[in-house]
Amino acid sequence: MDKTTLAHLCELSKLDYPEDQQDAVIAQMDDIIALMDTVKEYDVTYDDTRDHNEIPYQALREDEAQPSFDTARLQQNTQPRDDCYVVPKMME
């Protein structure tokens, strides 16, 4: 990266580096770009067969109906109106 590229990036991102810090910023940007180039070398395609997350159908639990929460208790903090529940306004 050179100073012309840095000036262009600064203009796009609305940044302004003092003249004495530009060489350090260019060195940091070069390090970041080099790191991204090494990341590109790795194969990051997802292969779900390597996760070993297979759950056989026999290992699943049976679906059984269980008691739910008491409806009156769930509605004790609500203010139903016209078969709807009124909630506080969150945004203007």
C-alpha positions in Angstrom: 0.0 0.0 0.0 1.3 3.5 -0.7 0.3 6.9 0.5 -1.9 7.5 -2.5 -4.0 4.5 -1.7 -4.1 5.5 2.0 -5.3 9.0 1.0 -8.0 7.5 -1.1 -9.1 5.2 1.7 -9.1 8.1 4.2 -11.3 10.1 1.8 -13.8 7.2 1.5 -13.9 6.5 5.2 -13.7 10.2 6.3 -10.5 9.6 8.3 -7.6 11.9 8.6 -4.2 10.7 9.7 -1.4 13.1 10.6 1.6 13.0 8.3 3.8 11.5 10.9 1.4 8.5 11.5 0.7 7.6 7.9 3.8 5.3 7.6 2.6 3.3 10.7 -0.9 3.1 9.3 0.4 1.8 6.0 2.4 -0.8 7.8 -0.6 -1.9 9.8 -2.8 -2.1 6.7 -0.1 -4.2 4.9 -0.1 -6.6 7.9 -3.9 -6.9 7.8 -3.9 -7.6 4.0 -1.1 -10.2 4.5 -3.2 -11.9 7.1 -6.3 -11.9 4.9 -4.2 -13.5 2.1 -3.2 -16.3 4.5 -6.9 -16.8 5.5 -7.8 -17.3 1.8 -5.5 -20.4 1.7 -7.7 -22.4 4.1 -10.6 -24.5 2.8 -13.6 -23.2 4.7 -16.3 -25.2 2.9 -18.7 -26.7 5.4 -19.0 -30.4 5.5 -21.7 -31.6 7.9 -20.5 -35.2 7.8 -17.4 -34.2 9.7 -19.4 -32.8 12.7 -20.4 -36.2 14.0 -23.7 -34.8 15.0 -25.9 -37.5 13.6 -28.7 -38.5 15.9 -30.4 -41.8 15.0 -34.1 -41.7 15.0 -34.2 -44.4 17.8 -32.3 -42.0 20.1 -35.1 -39.4 20.0 -37.4 -39.2 22.9 -41.1 -39.9 22.6 -43.4 -36.9 22.2 -45.5 -36.8 25.4 -48.1 -34.2 26.3 -47.1 -32.3 29.5 -49.0 -29.8 31.5 -48.6 -26.2 30.4 -48.5 -23.0 32.4 -51.8 -21.9 34.0 -53.4 -19.5 31.5 -54.7 -17.2 34.2 -51.2 -16.8 35.7 -49.7 -16.1 32.2 -52.3 -13.4 31.6 -52.1 -11.7 35.0 -49.8 -8.9 33.7 -51.7 -8.3 30.4 -54.5 -5.9 29.5 -56.6 -7.7 26.8 -58.8 -5.6 24.7 -61.1 -6.7 21.9 -59.6 -10.2 21.9 -56.1 -8.8 21.6 -53.2 -8.1 24.0 -52.0 -4.6 24.3 -48.3 -4.2 24.6 -46.3 -1.1 25.4 -45.2 1.0 22.4 -41.5 0.4 21.8 -40.7 2.8 19.0 -42.0 6.2 17.9 
